[in-house]
């Protein structure tokens, strides 16, 4: 039960962290998750015994499998040299050279312990880089390189850490034994991953050849794959991490020519991995925050004689050593490629960006927490264990902060690049393009207007109007938005005043009761009072207004239930009053349209038209409030909504062909339309 409660708490903190990140978009969610984990650990005295074996199995294995499975094949092959160089040679260089430098500048650490510290700090964390890349425009080549190397350097870094740690614990080290064991661990692990995933692919091919296309089964088998690969590889004392990565890459390549790998399977698989990655990535950094006090307490207990500023200085020097080795290595790689292929000139800017992108994270923390408390004799405390933990944890935080603060400054385009960019025509923003395609769909649907489909068209168009209004409120500046909102307030007041006249006439003729009349009058008065809220941005009063609205609806339902009159009679009178008031409002708005001059027509026509559509839709609901949609009407609705989606696709194609939107925006808009169509068709078939 305690384990379940811990899991639920972790997921809750992940959700809260992501909510905060939406409110503070400049701050990477990984840093927020670490901070909340630290607050929970300190404030509630929470401790989680982080075992390296289950941590790697539960979190690292599926995340690495997901990254390798989704990694672009072309980029993976094109960057194979730099990826393997960074993942293996750079890790070894960081372990050896970084270990000697750490030993030089941190005299409290022995040479084997310094090697172990440098080894566990060598793996980069793609999760943190991806989070930072959302707010920083990193060069795609560097982003792919960092993501690609992180698929392998976790394994190489952990293997190097294992040997250095063994040397520190036993006091002996054999280069020959380390080399042979490393080759066995890597090669046999890769072979096991290839064999297991090949068997899984054979199962999938067999099922597909029998005409069985069970998307849920295939996705669940994909989710199961990294766990079984990791467990079997570790059972044979090889690298489960390497086995998982190799298996995912082979699975990725297998889908290329697999006729049974449908578009539905691809979309469902990606979305499922996205959800799991969202939760697992967040849980990793929350755990990292929870474990920070452990590192602090170990440092205080075992190495408390050192002044805290001195230990922070050690941590900064350690990060500078790791960062400097990566920068120099990257510059050397650039120079070598330029010398051989004359493709790109080496620049220190690119090297520094690569160095800052090498953020340390979960694997580093998991490895460092596996350091034993005592040496091989069973009673001698491990030398400077607390200092190792504290330096590692601090380096993780420094690398994150350095990436957040410095990457935007370093990756900023130069004046020459900025001038060149200004010469290129700026594309339409995504929100503006969304408004355009929704308006195109509205115009197309209005051309399909017939008496038999009028009610459905009003409802679909009204939904488009709500989406446009939301986009305008979220993305337009006040100078452009205020005239639109002021026009809407004026026209709404005219419509609400027109609603009063027919209500008074119906009451005078005893067609509706005083109860219904008072309800409608109160509704109009509330709408008039709320008109001032229209000019405010979403979020300022939105949630409070919703609470008030649902409270009023609940109180109205209670009053209807407690009244002596028949409920059906009240509903009929309410529908009659609503229909009459809406018709009066429509007539008043149409008179306004007829009397508008050209300037007013340009500014207010769309607003008035939207309000008329809204009132017509209310009339439809009043007349059909108790009727069930027939099959023919459902089919008509489906065809109209599909026609609207088709119009949106045509509008997107027009914008892209005319170079009004970028390829990235084009793809994003098409994906949104495809998702809407998929959801629509799925609802119809359930």
RAPEMO-V48796 format. One line per field, one symbol per residue. psi: psi as a letter, one per 40 degrees, with the letter a starting at -180 (. if undefined). burial: I if it has 16 or more other ideal C-beta (glycine too) atoms within 10 Angstrom, else O. A space follows every 10 residues. Layout:
psi = ???
burial = ???
This chain:
psi = dddddddddd dddddddddd dddgdehidd dddddddddd dddefhhhhh hddddddddd ddddddddde hhddddddfd dddddddddd dddddcdddd ddddegeehi ddddddddde edhihddddd ddddehgihd ddddddddde ddeddddddd dddddddddd eihhdddddd dddddddddd dddddddddd ddddddddee ehggdddddd dddddddddd dddddefahd dddddddddd ddddedfhee gidddddddd dddddddddd dddddddddd eddddddddd ddfedihddd dddddddddd dddddddddd dddddddddd efdhhhiddd ddddddeghi bdddddddee hidiaeeedh ihhfdddddd dddddddddd dddddddddd ehiidddddd dddhhhiiid dddddddddd dddddddehi ddeddddddd dddddddddd ddddeiiddd dddddddddd dddddddddd ddddddddef diiddddddd ddddddddde ddedeiiidd eddddddddd dddddddddd deieihdddd dddddddddd dddddddddd ddddeiiddd dddedddddd dddddddddd dddfdeiihi dddddddddd dddddddddd dddddddefd iidddddddd dddddddddd dddde.
burial = OOOOOOOOII OOIIOOIOOO IOOOOOOIII IIIIIIIIOI IOOOOOOIOI OIOOIIIIII IIIIIIIIIO IOOOIIOOIO OIIIIIIIOI IOIIIOIIIO IIIOOIOIIO IIIIIIIIII IIIIIIIIII IIIOOIOIOO OIIIIIIIII IIIIIIIIII IIIIIIIIIO OOOOOOOIOO IIOOIIOIII IIIIIIIOOI IOOIOOIIOO OOOOOOOIIO OIIOIIIIII OIIIOOOIII IIIIIIIIII IIOIIOOOOO IOOOIOOIIO OIIOOOIOII IIIIIIIIII IIIIIIOIIO OIIOOOOOOO IOOIIOIIIO IIIOIIIOII IOIIOOOOOO OOOOOIOOOI IIIIIIIIII IIIIIIIIII IOOOOOOOOO OIIIIIIIII IIIIIIIIII OIIIOOIOOI IOOOOOOOOO OOOOOOIIOI OIIIIIIIII IIOIIOOOOO OOIOIIIIII IIOIIOOIIO IIIOOIOOOO OOOIIOIIIO IIOIIIOIII OIIOOIIOOO OIIOIIIOII IOIIOOOOOO OOOOOOOOOO OOOOOOOOOO OOOOOOOOOI OOOOOOOOOI OIIIIIIIII IIIIIIOIIO OIOOOOOOOO OOOIOIIIII IIIIIIIIII OIOOOOOOOO OOIOOIIOOI IOIIIOIIIO IIOOIIOOOI IIOOIIOOIO OOIOOOIOOO OOOOOO
